[in-house]
Amino acid sequence: MENLLTETIADLTSNNRKPSDVCWCGNEDSGWFSWDKFAELANKQYDAGYGSSEVFDNLKIVGKDWWLERREYDGSEWWVYKEYPKKPSNKICPETVFKDDYDDIL
């Protein structure tokens, strides 16, 4: 059994983030709520192992330029940390954005 709040704080910490860095929780379709509300609702044990998933799979924890999103495989659940891609310093002029069987895209 896992505690969703403890798991979430551990994932934040492992990515050098803390609860005070969270801007909102929820999802793009349904709406948002505060970290405090999340902490209240998430302070509960759940079975993160295989079987049926228990946490909404569209739940996100969102910061300024990063977010946690839920992943699930065969009922096993976890957070995935994502950041906005950093813009490269070098500008390129590719000849195509399509690949063939032998070359990388760029």
C-alpha positions in Angstrom: 0.0 0.0 0.0 1.1 3.5 -0.8 0.1 6.9 0.6 -0.5 9.1 -2.4 0.5 12.3 -0.6 3.8 10.8 0.6 4.5 9.3 -2.8 3.8 12.7 -4.5 6.1 14.6 -2.1 8.8 12.0 -2.6 8.5 12.4 -6.4 8.6 16.2 -6.0 11.7 16.0 -3.8 13.5 13.6 -6.1 13.1 16.2 -8.9 14.3 19.1 -6.7 10.8 20.5 -6.2 8.6 21.0 -3.2 4.9 21.5 -2.5 5.3 25.3 -2.4 6.5 25.0 -6.1 3.1 23.6 -7.2 0.8 26.2 -9.0 -2.2 23.9 -9.4 -3.5 20.4 -9.4 -6.2 18.8 -11.6 -6.4 18.6 -15.4 -7.1 20.7 -18.5 -10.6 19.3 -19.1 -12.2 19.3 -15.6 -10.4 22.2 -13.9 -7.9 22.9 -11.2 -7.6 22.9 -7.4 -4.9 23.9 -4.9 -2.1 21.9 -3.5 -3.7 22.2 -0.1 -6.9 20.5 -1.4 -4.7 17.9 -3.1 -2.8 17.2 0.2 -6.1 16.9 2.0 -7.5 14.4 -0.6 -4.3 12.5 -1.3 -3.4 11.7 2.3 -4.8 8.2 1.9 -3.5 4.7 1.4 -4.1 3.1 -2.0 -2.9 0.0 -3.8 -0.3 1.1 -6.4 0.4 -2.4 -7.5 -1.1 -4.4 -10.4 -4.8 -4.8 -10.7 -7.2 -1.9 -11.1 -5.9 1.7 -11.0 -7.3 3.8 -8.2 -6.0 7.3 -8.9 -7.5 9.4 -11.7 -5.1 8.8 -14.7 -5.6 12.4 -16.0 -4.5 14.0 -12.7 -1.6 16.4 -13.0 0.5 18.3 -10.4 1.7 21.5 -12.2 4.5 23.9 -11.5 5.8 26.9 -13.4 7.7 25.0 -16.1 7.1 21.3 -15.1 4.4 18.9 -14.1 3.8 15.4 -12.7 1.4 13.2 -14.6 0.0 9.8 -13.8 1.0 6.7 -15.6 -0.5 3.3 -15.3 0.3 -0.2 -16.7 -1.9 -3.1 -16.0 -3.2 -1.3 -12.8 0.3 -0.4 -11.5 0.4 3.4 -11.0 3.2 6.0 -10.6 4.0 9.7 -11.3 6.1 10.8 -14.3 8.0 14.1 -14.0 8.0 16.3 -17.1 9.6 19.6 -18.0 9.0 22.0 -20.9 11.7 21.3 -23.5 14.5 23.8 -23.4 15.0 25.8 -26.6 18.3 24.8 -28.2 20.9 27.5 -28.6 21.7 26.5 -32.2 19.2 27.2 -35.0 19.1 24.6 -37.8 17.7 24.5 -41.3 16.6 21.0 -41.9 15.8 19.8 -45.4 12.9 17.5 -44.3 11.0 16.5 -41.1 10.3 13.1 -42.5 12.6 10.1 -41.9 13.6 7.2 -44.1 14.6 3.8 -42.9 18.2 4.7 -42.3 18.6 8.3 -41.1 17.6 10.2 -37.9 14.9 12.9 -38.4 17.3 15.8 -38.2 
